[in-house]
Amino acid sequence: MACSNQGFTLLEILVALAILATAVTIVFQLFSASLRNIAVSEDHITATMRAEAKMREILIKKDLAENSWTETTDDGYRYTVKVSKALEEKTGSLQVDVMEVELSVDWVRGVKERSLRLKTLKMVNRQV
């Protein structure tokens, strides 16, 4: 009776392990990149929510006038606000001014500085 030795050689096992290790490394890199993207997205969502809240706070004011200022929060967000007249020549006969409100939110995560800008218009009663 002849004995047939059928199995894998050491070289075949090493090649299979190398292919498996490469595939696992690629999957881990994709997973890591996804986690980084989620963190960046979370930063932008937080900044957007803060910017919208700040914009609502500014737009609630009844005596909105030309002005600009900067505020910094304890957790590292910096708001830069600029309120200016817009369309001044087209509202000459009306009793309202159209004000442009521009809000910029800047923050630092790691070594990168990030920013978000919002801009809107608001009609206010003309101040005499």
TAMOGI-V651361 format. One record per residue. D_LAST is the distance of its C-alpha to the last C-alpha in Angstrom with 1 decimal. Layout:
d_last:D_LAST
d_last:D_LAST
//
This chain:
d_last:113.9
d_last:111.2
d_last:108.2
d_last:104.9
d_last:102.2
d_last:99.0
d_last:95.8
d_last:93.1
d_last:93.8
d_last:91.9
d_last:90.3
d_last:88.9
d_last:87.5
d_last:85.8
d_last:84.3
d_last:83.0
d_last:81.5
d_last:79.8
d_last:78.2
d_last:77.1
d_last:75.6
d_last:73.6
d_last:72.3
d_last:71.3
d_last:69.5
d_last:67.5
d_last:66.5
d_last:65.4
d_last:63.3
d_last:61.6
d_last:61.0
d_last:59.6
d_last:57.2
d_last:56.0
d_last:55.3
d_last:53.3
d_last:51.2
d_last:50.6
d_last:49.3
d_last:46.9
d_last:45.7
d_last:45.2
d_last:43.1
d_last:40.8
d_last:40.5
d_last:39.6
d_last:37.0
d_last:35.6
d_last:35.3
d_last:33.6
d_last:31.1
d_last:30.3
d_last:29.9
d_last:27.6
d_last:25.5
d_last:25.3
d_last:24.3
d_last:21.4
d_last:20.3
d_last:20.4
d_last:17.5
d_last:14.5
d_last:12.1
d_last:13.5
d_last:12.2
d_last:14.2
d_last:17.3
d_last:21.0
d_last:23.8
d_last:27.4
d_last:29.4
d_last:33.1
d_last:35.0
d_last:38.4
d_last:40.1
d_last:39.2
d_last:36.2
d_last:33.4
d_last:29.9
d_last:27.7
d_last:24.1
d_last:21.7
d_last:18.3
d_last:16.8
d_last:14.9
d_last:17.4
d_last:17.8
d_last:14.8
d_last:16.6
d_last:17.7
d_last:14.4
d_last:13.0
d_last:13.5
d_last:12.5
d_last:9.5
d_last:10.5
d_last:11.1
d_last:14.8
d_last:15.6
d_last:19.2
d_last:20.9
d_last:24.2
d_last:26.6
d_last:29.9
d_last:32.7
d_last:35.6
d_last:38.9
d_last:42.5
d_last:45.6
d_last:48.8
d_last:48.4
d_last:45.9
d_last:42.1
d_last:40.4
d_last:36.8
d_last:34.7
d_last:31.4
d_last:29.0
d_last:26.0
d_last:23.7
d_last:20.4
d_last:17.8
d_last:15.1
d_last:12.0
d_last:9.1
d_last:6.3
d_last:3.8
d_last:0.0
//
